[in-house]
Amino acid sequence: MADRNPLRYLAPILLVGLVLGVSLIVHHNVSTPTRTTAAQSPTQQVSSRRVPRWYTVRPGDILSAIAQRTGVALTALESLNPSVFPNSLQAGQRLRLR
């Protein structure tokens, strides 16, 4: 019987290990829920929680940050609060969210 190269036995073992590793990674990524990114449109960022009716402006808040924090579209905030000027928000001011 001729000498057999050890790679002849090692290659199938490595292949099985590689397949198992890839399948574990794919299974983990499929079972893990994905997060919503800020680049998606506001309609895709709908959350399961209810949006409160009002938001009280904090010092340093800007309208776009409020929209992102509350999950309400910027255009919706502007249309719900027509008398509010985005460049002159005051701390303590209340904004309608729905």
C-alpha positions in Angstrom: 0.0 0.0 0.0 1.4 3.4 -0.9 1.9 6.2 1.5 -1.1 8.4 1.7 -0.8 12.2 1.9 -2.2 13.5 5.2 -4.0 16.3 3.2 -6.1 13.7 1.7 -7.8 13.3 5.1 -7.4 16.8 6.3 -9.1 18.5 3.4 -12.6 16.9 3.9 -12.4 17.7 7.7 -11.6 21.3 6.9 -14.4 21.5 4.4 -17.0 20.2 6.9 -15.7 22.7 9.5 -16.0 25.5 7.0 -19.6 24.5 6.0 -20.6 24.3 9.7 -19.0 27.7 10.5 -20.8 29.4 7.6 -24.1 27.8 8.5 -23.8 29.0 12.1 -23.0 32.6 11.0 -25.9 32.6 8.5 -28.3 31.1 11.1 -27.3 33.8 13.7 -27.8 36.6 11.2 -31.2 35.3 10.1 -32.5 34.8 13.6 -31.2 38.3 14.8 -33.7 41.1 14.2 -32.3 44.0 12.1 -32.3 47.5 13.3 -33.8 50.5 11.5 -31.2 53.0 10.2 -31.7 56.7 10.0 -31.2 56.5 6.2 -34.6 54.8 5.8 -37.7 56.8 5.2 -39.9 57.8 8.2 -42.6 55.5 7.1 -40.2 52.6 7.5 -39.3 53.7 11.1 -42.8 53.0 12.5 -42.4 51.6 15.9 -44.8 49.5 17.9 -45.1 52.1 20.7 -47.7 54.9 20.6 -46.5 58.4 19.9 -47.4 60.8 22.7 -49.6 63.8 21.8 -47.2 66.5 22.9 -43.4 67.0 23.1 -41.8 69.6 25.4 -38.8 71.3 23.8 -35.5 70.9 25.7 -32.6 73.3 25.6 -30.6 72.8 22.4 -33.4 70.9 20.6 -33.9 71.3 16.9 -36.9 70.3 14.9 -35.2 67.6 12.9 -33.8 66.0 16.1 -37.2 66.1 17.7 -38.7 64.4 14.6 -36.0 61.6 14.7 -36.4 61.1 18.5 -40.2 60.9 18.5 -40.5 59.0 15.2 -42.8 61.6 13.7 -41.9 62.9 10.2 -40.4 66.4 10.0 -43.1 67.4 7.5 -45.8 66.1 9.9 -44.3 68.1 12.7 -44.3 71.3 10.6 -47.9 70.8 9.4 -49.1 70.0 13.0 -47.4 73.1 14.4 -47.8 75.8 11.7 -47.1 78.7 14.2 -43.8 77.3 15.3 -40.6 78.6 13.6 -38.0 75.9 13.4 -35.1 78.4 14.0 -36.6 79.8 17.1 -37.6 76.9 19.3 -37.7 77.8 23.0 -37.1 75.4 25.9 -40.4 74.5 27.5 -42.4 75.1 24.3 -44.9 72.3 23.6 -45.1 70.8 20.1 -48.1 68.7 18.9 -47.0 65.3 17.6 -50.3 63.9 16.4 
